[in-house]
Amino acid sequence: MLIIVLALLCAATGIGLNLWSWQGGRQYPRTAVIAGWLCVAASVALWSAEIDVEFGLVVGLGIASVLAWLIVSTQLRHKPATLRHVERRSPSVPGARTVGRQFVLFVLVMLLAGIASLLLSMGLSRLMPADEITRLATVMLLLPIVWGVLAFVITYSQRPGVMLAWVSIIGGAGFGLMVV
C-alpha cells in the first residue's frame, strides 16, 4: 500500500513540475521538466515493482495521463473572445520546388529512419540474454518508438541533411550490433 501511495505522489509531483515549468516565468524551467519526467518515470517504476512490469507500465502511464488531464483541466480559465480586425490576404501556395523538396525529405526520412530503427532495434535485441521470441517481441516494441523518434529528430532539425547522415550512422551501428 505504501508503494502505491508513493507512486501516486511521484506521478502528481512529476505532472505538477511539468505544468509549473510550462506556465513559464521560472528561473529553471528545463530542470523542472527533467525532474518532472524523472518523477513520472519513478512512479511507473514503483507501479511496475508493485504489480508486475506489464501492468505497472499501463497503470503508471495511465494514472499519470489522467492526473495531467485533471490538473490541466482545473487550471483552465475561460476568457471571452476579443474581436479584432484582420486584413484578408489570399492564401499562398508553395512552389513546385518547395513541394518537391519536402516530398524528397519525407521519403528519405521514412526510408532511412525506418531502416535505421529496424537495424538498431534488431542490434539491441541481439545483446539481450533472452530467447528468440523475447527478442522478436523487443524488436516489435522498439521499432515504432525508435522510428518515430528518429523521424521527429530529422524533421525538427534545422539541417535535415546532417541529421540524415547521423541516422545513417545510427543504422550502421545497429547493423554492427546485429553482426556481433
N, C-alpha and C positions, 0 to 999 in steps of 0.2 A: 504493500500500500504506500510505503514511503517513496518507493521509486516512481510510482505513478504521480504522486504529488510533485516530486522533483521534476519529472518530465513535463508536467503541465506548467510549472513555474519557469522552466527553461524555455519552453515554447512561447509563453506570454512575454518573457523578458526579451527574447530574440525578436519577436514581432514588434514589440514596443520600441526597441532600439532602432530597428529599421524604419519605423514610422517617424521616430524622433529625428533621425538623420534626413529623412525625406522631406520633412517640413522646412528644412533649411535654416540658415542663420546660426548654425552651431559652429563651434571652433574646430572640432574634429569629426566631420561627417563621415569620412571614409573609415575611420577607426570604429565608429558606431555601426556602420554597415557590416564590417568584418566581424565585430563582436556579436552582432545580431544573428548573422548566419551561423556563427560558431555555436551560439546558444540553441538555435533550431537544430543543428546537427547533433548537439549533445542531447537534446530532447529525443530525437529519433534513435540515438544510441541507447538511451535509457529505456525507451519503449521496446527496442529490439532485445535488450537484456531481460526485460520482464516477460515478454510474451512471444519470443522466438523472432527470428530475423524477418521472415516474410510479412507476418502480421505487424511487427514493430515498424517496418518501413511504411506500410499502408496507414496504420493508425497514427504514427508520429507525423507524417506529412499531411494526413487528413485533418488532424487536430490543429496543426499549425496553419493550414489554409482556412479552416473555419474561424480560428482566433483572429487571423488577419482580416478576414471579411467582417467579423463583428467589430473589431477595433476601428477599422476604416469607416464602416457604416455609422458608427456612433459619432465620428468626427465630422460627418457631413453637415454642412450648413447651407440652407437654401438661400440663394441670393436672387432677387428679382433681376430679370434680364434688362440690360440697358440697351436702348436703341441708339445706333449711331449711323451716320450716313457713310456709305461705302460706294465709291465710284465704280461703275461697271466697266469691266475690261473683257475683251474677247479671250477665250481660253487659248493658251499657247500649246502648240503641238510640237513635240520633239522632232528633230530632223531624222532622216534615214540613217545617217552616220551614228547618231546617238543611240537609236533603237538597235542598230546592228552591233554596236559595241556592247550594249547591255545584254543582248542575246548571246554573244560570244562569251561574255563573262559568266552568264548564267550556265551555259553548257559546260564551260571549263570548271566552274565551281562544283557543279553537281557531279561531274565525272571524276575530277581529281579528289574532291573531298570524299566522295563515296568509295573510291578505290583505296585512298589512304586510310579511311576509317575501317574498312574491311581488313586491310593488311595489319593495321595497328591492333585491332580487336583480336584477330587471329594470333598475332605475335604475343600479345599479352596473355591470352588464354593458354598458349603453349607453355608459359612459365608456371602455370598453376599445377600444384601436385594433386591432380584430380583425374577422374576417369573421363573418357571421351564425351559422354553425354553431358557432364557438367561443363566441360569446356565449350561444347556447342551451345549450351544454354547461356553461358557467359558471353560468347560472341553475339548471340541474338539479342542480349540485353544491352551490350555496349555499343553495338553498331549504330543504331539510330541516334544515340546520345552523342557519340563522337562525331558522327556525320553532321548533325545539327550544329554542334559547337564549331567545327571546322568551317562549315559554310557560313555561319554567322561571323566568325572572325575575318574571313576573307572579304565578305561583302561590306562589313563595317569599317574595314581598313581604308585609310586614305590612299594607300598604294597597294591595290589588289595584286599587281604583278609580283611584288616582293612576297606577299603572303601566299600566293600560289606556289612560289618556289619553296617556301618553308613547308607548305603542306606536302609537296613532293618529297622533301627531305624526311618528313614525318612518316610518309608512306614507305620510304626506303628503310627507315629504322624499324618499322613494323615488319617489313619483309625480312630484315636481318634477324629480328627476334623469332620470326617464324621458322627460319632455317636453322637456328641454333638448337 
